[in-house]
Amino acid sequence: MPRIRPPAPSRALPATVHDLEAQRIVARRVTLADEVDRVLKELFDDAEFRRYREALKGEDAVEGNIMIDDTMAAQMIREKGTEMNLRLVKAAKLDALCIALRRAESWYNVSRKQRKSAVGE
């Protein structure tokens, strides 16, 4: 004969979203790429930032080299992230910011690699 379990005690829904997030079983960790994504959205309409992100070939880069343009964009991200008080962005090295920027851009299908492969479609 199968065992019959007593009903589990019911629990009320959390009162607020903050309370809901507080009892999440697996807490989501904010990554550097998440914070860079926030800054990317803030800087996306900035003309100087866009100039550093636009080139697909080295000869079209503002500084004559895509890696240098990436670094200049990363510097802008660090400055804006510091203004926004984003802990991970403030502490990150420029190389890490460049990598996180490329990852965040890929979430929107606008990374250099994605745009380059889309040319001629």
Backbone as CSV, one residue per row, in Angstrom:
resi,resn,N_x,N_y,N_z,CA_x,CA_y,CA_z,C_x,C_y,C_z
1,MET,0.844,-1.169,0.000,0.000,0.000,0.000,0.898,1.244,0.000
2,PRO,0.631,2.214,-0.885,1.464,3.426,-0.935,1.255,4.301,0.293
3,ARG,2.347,4.950,0.663,2.261,5.868,1.800,1.538,7.142,1.386
4,ILE,0.756,7.621,2.244,0.060,8.883,2.003,0.723,9.928,2.879
5,ARG,1.233,10.966,2.205,1.913,12.032,2.936,0.905,13.095,3.353
6,PRO,1.151,13.668,4.491,0.273,14.779,4.887,0.534,15.972,3.969
7,PRO,-0.464,16.792,3.760,-0.260,17.948,2.881,0.812,18.883,3.439
8,ALA,1.592,19.428,2.533,2.640,20.375,2.935,1.981,21.644,3.452
9,PRO,2.589,22.234,4.475,2.002,23.480,4.983,2.064,24.561,3.896
10,SER,1.016,25.305,3.761,0.991,26.347,2.727,1.707,27.590,3.229
11,ARG,2.232,28.315,2.278,2.973,29.525,2.606,2.417,30.634,1.714
12,ALA,2.282,31.801,2.268,1.749,32.930,1.521,2.792,33.461,0.542
13,LEU,2.323,34.083,-0.498,3.227,34.720,-1.460,3.975,35.871,-0.786
14,PRO,5.195,36.127,-1.215,5.918,37.286,-0.672,5.134,38.574,-0.949
15,ALA,5.283,39.531,-0.062,4.506,40.772,-0.160,5.000,41.692,-1.275
16,THR,6.310,41.675,-1.534,6.880,42.583,-2.537,7.853,41.831,-3.439
17,VAL,8.232,42.463,-4.530,9.230,41.885,-5.429,10.552,41.727,-4.691
18,HIS,10.903,42.690,-3.863,12.137,42.604,-3.077,12.118,41.351,-2.199
19,ASP,10.985,41.071,-1.550,10.850,39.874,-0.725,10.939,38.616,-1.582
20,LEU,10.362,38.677,-2.767,10.423,37.546,-3.690,11.873,37.240,-4.070
21,GLU,12.616,38.282,-4.443,14.017,38.093,-4.829,14.850,37.590,-3.651
22,ALA,14.515,38.017,-2.448,15.274,37.629,-1.263,15.166,36.129,-0.983
23,GLN,14.094,35.504,-1.396,13.945,34.077,-1.122,14.219,33.209,-2.337
24,ARG,14.813,33.775,-3.368,15.184,32.991,-4.542,16.163,31.895,-4.119
25,ILE,15.933,30.703,-4.587,16.743,29.559,-4.182,18.155,29.663,-4.744
26,VAL,18.271,29.952,-6.007,19.578,30.124,-6.619,19.757,31.603,-6.905
27,ALA,20.570,32.247,-6.120,20.788,33.681,-6.305,21.598,33.888,-7.581
28,ARG,21.174,34.815,-8.402,21.878,35.120,-9.634,22.989,36.092,-9.326
29,ARG,24.176,35.752,-9.765,25.320,36.640,-9.557,25.425,37.585,-10.738
30,VAL,25.598,38.830,-10.457,25.818,39.815,-11.510,27.261,39.686,-11.963
31,THR,27.450,39.566,-13.271,28.791,39.411,-13.829,29.294,40.752,-14.350
32,LEU,30.566,40.788,-14.678,31.139,41.981,-15.284,30.414,42.302,-16.587
33,ALA,30.120,41.281,-17.376,29.408,41.507,-18.638,28.026,42.122,-18.403
34,ASP,27.348,41.735,-17.326,26.043,42.329,-16.995,26.192,43.826,-16.724
35,GLU,27.217,44.176,-15.946,27.428,45.596,-15.641,27.861,46.363,-16.890
36,VAL,28.720,45.761,-17.707,29.143,46.413,-18.951,27.935,46.611,-19.865
37,ASP,27.018,45.661,-19.873,25.790,45.788,-20.657,25.011,47.042,-20.248
38,ARG,24.920,47.282,-18.951,24.223,48.496,-18.466,24.910,49.754,-18.982
39,VAL,26.249,49.762,-18.929,27.002,50.936,-19.383,26.896,51.069,-20.905
40,LEU,26.934,49.953,-21.614,26.795,49.970,-23.073,25.510,50.681,-23.482
41,LYS,24.431,50.395,-22.794,23.147,51.039,-23.109,23.200,52.538,-22.833
42,GLU,23.954,52.932,-21.806,24.087,54.357,-21.489,24.934,55.083,-22.534
43,LEU,25.968,54.413,-23.033,26.907,55.056,-23.955,26.558,54.864,-25.433
44,PHE,25.609,54.014,-25.724,25.348,53.632,-27.108,25.052,54.810,-28.025
45,ASP,24.385,55.828,-27.531,24.047,57.000,-28.354,25.147,58.056,-28.365
46,ASP,26.206,57.862,-27.595,27.323,58.802,-27.551,28.130,58.688,-28.846
47,ALA,28.295,59.794,-29.560,28.958,59.789,-30.870,30.394,59.279,-30.796
48,GLU,31.140,59.689,-29.786,32.527,59.249,-29.663,32.603,57.746,-29.419
49,PHE,31.765,57.244,-28.532,31.739,55.814,-28.246,31.397,55.025,-29.504
50,ARG,30.409,55.474,-30.251,30.004,54.778,-31.485,31.141,54.761,-32.502
51,ARG,31.904,55.845,-32.578,33.042,55.880,-33.508,34.027,54.763,-33.180
52,TYR,34.260,54.532,-31.889,35.185,53.472,-31.484,34.628,52.074,-31.742
53,ARG,33.342,51.924,-31.848,32.720,50.607,-32.037,32.365,50.314,-33.493
54,GLU,32.387,51.294,-34.367,31.862,51.162,-35.723,32.739,50.326,-36.664
55,ALA,34.033,50.524,-36.670,34.933,49.925,-37.668,34.903,48.400,-37.640
56,LEU,34.958,47.827,-38.837,35.053,46.379,-38.969,36.446,45.947,-39.418
57,LYS,37.217,46.899,-39.946,38.591,46.621,-40.393,39.523,47.622,-39.718
58,GLY,40.766,47.204,-39.516,41.752,48.038,-38.829,41.960,49.393,-39.463
59,GLU,41.973,49.445,-40.783,42.213,50.727,-41.454,41.049,51.705,-41.278
60,ASP,39.886,51.204,-40.888,38.730,52.081,-40.653,38.629,52.530,-39.193
61,ALA,39.458,51.964,-38.339,39.409,52.282,-36.909,39.848,53.720,-36.656
62,VAL,39.273,54.330,-35.645,39.596,55.711,-35.279,41.088,55.844,-35.003
63,GLU,41.651,54.910,-34.259,43.058,54.958,-33.874,43.938,54.124,-34.815
64,GLY,43.357,53.628,-35.909,44.122,52.852,-36.875,44.281,51.387,-36.512
65,ASN,43.680,50.966,-35.415,43.783,49.591,-34.948,42.532,49.279,-34.127
66,ILE,41.855,48.209,-34.469,40.609,47.859,-33.781,40.844,47.591,-32.292
67,MET,41.965,46.964,-31.955,42.239,46.672,-30.547,42.406,47.958,-29.730
68,ILE,43.007,48.955,-30.332,43.152,50.242,-29.635,41.784,50.903,-29.498
69,ASP,40.966,50.828,-30.538,39.607,51.369,-30.438,38.822,50.658,-29.333
70,ASP,38.983,49.334,-29.238,38.328,48.581,-28.161,38.779,49.101,-26.797
71,THR,40.065,49.361,-26.675,40.614,49.855,-25.417,40.074,51.241,-25.079
72,MET,39.964,52.093,-26.092,39.410,53.435,-25.865,37.942,53.338,-25.409
73,ALA,37.173,52.435,-26.032,35.780,52.223,-25.630,35.728,51.670,-24.206
74,ALA,36.649,50.765,-23.882,36.704,50.202,-22.529,37.011,51.289,-21.496
75,GLN,37.875,52.221,-21.857,38.182,53.337,-20.956,36.935,54.177,-20.707
76,MET,36.165,54.414,-21.771,34.918,55.162,-21.613,33.937,54.390,-20.729
77,ILE,33.907,53.075,-20.892,33.028,52.236,-20.062,33.450,52.314,-18.602
78,ARG,34.747,52.266,-18.355,35.232,52.360,-16.967,34.829,53.697,-16.346
79,GLU,35.003,54.792,-17.089,34.655,56.114,-16.561,33.156,56.212,-16.276
80,LYS,32.325,55.760,-17.217,30.877,55.832,-17.034,30.434,54.878,-15.927
81,GLY,31.020,53.693,-15.883,30.688,52.733,-14.833,31.045,53.243,-13.455
82,THR,32.130,53.997,-13.370,32.515,54.612,-12.104,31.479,55.649,-11.699
83,GLU,31.027,56.466,-12.667,29.960,57.441,-12.397,28.694,56.740,-11.920
84,MET,28.401,55.579,-12.519,27.193,54.830,-12.188,27.379,53.975,-10.929
85,ASN,28.584,54.011,-10.353,28.926,53.262,-9.146,28.758,51.750,-9.330
86,LEU,29.238,51.253,-10.472,29.191,49.823,-10.749,30.503,49.209,-10.279
87,ARG,30.417,48.440,-9.219,31.584,47.909,-8.509,32.517,47.094,-9.404
88,LEU,31.970,46.188,-10.195,32.818,45.322,-11.019,33.503,46.099,-12.138
89,VAL,32.786,47.041,-12.734,33.374,47.847,-13.814,34.485,48.725,-13.265
90,LYS,34.261,49.327,-12.119,35.282,50.193,-11.517,36.579,49.450,-11.274
91,ALA,36.488,48.196,-10.851,37.671,47.429,-10.456,38.321,46.671,-11.618
92,ALA,37.641,46.594,-12.753,38.121,45.747,-13.852,39.293,46.359,-14.606
93,LYS,40.142,45.497,-15.113,41.232,45.912,-15.991,40.646,46.162,-17.379
94,LEU,41.339,46.990,-18.152,40.836,47.332,-19.488,40.657,46.096,-20.370
95,ASP,41.565,45.141,-20.278,41.440,43.932,-21.075,40.147,43.190,-20.745
96,ALA,39.838,43.068,-19.472,38.606,42.400,-19.048,37.383,43.164,-19.530
97,LEU,37.459,44.495,-19.513,36.347,45.311,-20.007,36.155,45.120,-21.509
98,CYS,37.242,45.002,-22.257,37.139,44.750,-23.705,36.427,43.429,-23.968
99,ILE,36.796,42.404,-23.237,36.176,41.084,-23.400,34.699,41.139,-23.026
100,ALA,34.386,41.781,-21.912,32.994,41.895,-21.475,32.173,42.722,-22.460
101,LEU,32.783,43.738,-23.044,32.087,44.559,-24.036,31.730,43.715,-25.257
102,ARG,32.675,42.927,-25.734,32.386,42.065,-26.892,31.278,41.077,-26.565
103,ARG,31.296,40.529,-25.350,30.230,39.597,-24.939,28.882,40.307,-24.883
104,ALA,28.837,41.472,-24.259,27.570,42.209,-24.145,27.038,42.587,-25.523
105,GLU,27.911,43.011,-26.414,27.471,43.350,-27.769,26.914,42.131,-28.488
106,SER,27.485,40.965,-28.231,27.006,39.754,-28.903,25.586,39.400,-28.487
107,TRP,25.177,39.805,-27.286,23.800,39.559,-26.840,22.785,40.300,-27.701
108,TYR,23.239,41.358,-28.372,22.361,42.160,-29.230,22.656,41.932,-30.717
109,ASN,23.557,40.979,-30.994,23.939,40.663,-32.372,24.618,41.843,-33.066
110,VAL,25.397,42.624,-32.318,26.078,43.792,-32.891,27.586,43.779,-32.651
111,SER,28.134,42.635,-32.273,29.587,42.582,-32.102,30.252,42.754,-33.464
112,ARG,31.521,43.128,-33.459,32.241,43.284,-34.735,32.182,41.983,-35.539
113,LYS,32.420,40.879,-34.875,32.422,39.568,-35.542,31.059,39.286,-36.179
114,GLN,29.984,39.531,-35.462,28.641,39.285,-35.989,28.321,40.214,-37.151
115,ARG,28.703,41.478,-36.999,28.435,42.440,-38.086,29.266,42.126,-39.317
116,LYS,30.511,41.698,-39.106,31.386,41.365,-40.226,30.838,40.176,-41.002
117,SER,30.332,39.157,-40.286,29.804,37.972,-40.959,28.462,38.259,-41.629
118,ALA,27.768,39.312,-41.214,26.480,39.665,-41.807,26.639,40.480,-43.084
119,VAL,27.825,41.051,-43.325,28.047,41.859,-44.515,27.852,40.984,-45.745
120,GLY,27.045,41.458,-46.662,26.817,40.729,-47.907,25.638,39.777,-47.834
121,GLU,24.926,39.726,-46.713,23.750,38.851,-46.629,22.634,39.370,-47.498
